[in-house]
Every structure is written in structure tokens, then in C-alpha cells.
Amino acid sequence: MIQLQLEGGPQRALKVLCLGCHSDDIEIGCGGAVMRLAEQYPNCEFHWVVFNAIGAREAEARQAAGLFAGPRLRGPLLHKFRDGFMPYVGEEVKAIFEELKSISPDLVFTHYGKDAHQDHRLISELTWNTFRNHLILEYEIPKYDGDMGRPNVYIPLTAEMSQKKARGIFQSFVSQHSKQWFDETTFLSLMRLRGMECNADSGYAEAFYSRKLVL
């Protein structure tokens, strides 16, 4: 399968905006892509925005953002919107997006538009309303709802990156350990499945949804 590269080559000062509803969403959805981009583009920067980081999850969000993005991290910007209620305070969430316009990112990672979680859908919708002339990749989050779809963009990862991602998520977000699905095998299994679908050399990949691409 032909692999496409971002324009400008590895020396490009790539601006990446990472949006997540909850403290662990970015890491679960595109943590591997962040690590790979950081490796491929030494001059890149990651603008990290989390809309629900309250209590212990605030410290976890800061720790994980630093772990995944390293010295290229800008932020993180952490907000305290109530979990499950974001559509009902949409005006306040929209105001945050208006402030993010000034970043003018080259690439935006956001939630899948058909995600079963109402907060995730709102963030995806506002992403597209705000960044209308940008490359946007929608990531997936495994959950009880069983809403996994058929993605159309794949980012292959090395086995080492995949292991580092799964381990980093589990070690960073201790508050989530009580959830039956929250363990390293869940994250590795999804990356292994997507790696199979795109025939990745390592067997691992992350998958995304793109509504439009310009080649």
C-alpha cells in the first residue's frame, strides 16, 4: 500500500492540535501518532487541550501529556467541563474553540464524529465548525457501547511505540484502573487489529477517520 507523507518533509515546523474530552482520550486515541510524529518531525509542536480534567484527573492529564509529547508540548490547556453534560453548555465549549483559532494548526486530532459518547460528538462537531480549511483526523475510543467503525486512515507504529503507548496510558491514569476494560491488553489489541487491516510491517497501527484530504 502506498504511504503518503505530510508536505514539507521532516524539517517542517509542524503544528499539531490535540483535542480530547477527557483526560485520557488523546493518549488512547492518538498517543501513538503523537510519538511517531515527534520522531519524524523534530521541529513539531503539540498543542494539548482537554475539556474535562477535574480532581485527580488533572494531575494525570499533565503527567501523560508530558510523557507523550515531551519537550514539544504546548500546554496542556485543561478545562473543567462536567462529564456527560458538554452538549448542554455548548456555548461555553464553543468559546474555547474560538480561542484556539489563533493556533492555526497544520493537523488536528479530534474525536470521531459518530462516537456514541455525546461529549465526544460535540467536540468533533465543533472541530469541523472551527477548522474548516485544515487537515483533521478523527480518532477512536474503545468503550462498552461497541461503536467501533471502519476507519480510512492508518498510521503504522513500531511494536516498541505500541508497547510504550499502552504502558504509558495504564501507568498515567491510575484513577481509571477500576474500569474492567482499562488495561494494556485493550489498547494493544486495538492497535494490533488496525495494524492487521493496513498490513503494517510491525503488525501495529492507529486508525482514524478523514472526511476530506488534499493530495
Secondary structure, DSSP 8 states (H G I E B T S, - for coil): ------TT-TTS--EEEEEEEETTHHHHHHHHHHHHHHHH-TT-EEEEEEEE--THHHHHHHHHHHHHHGGGEEEEEE-B--TT-GGGGHHHHHHHHHHHGGG--SEEEEE-TT-SSHHHHHHHHHHHHH-TTSEEEEE----TT-------EEEEE-HHHHHHHHHHHHHH-GGGTTSTT-SHHHHHHHHHHHHHHTT-SSSEEEEEE-S----
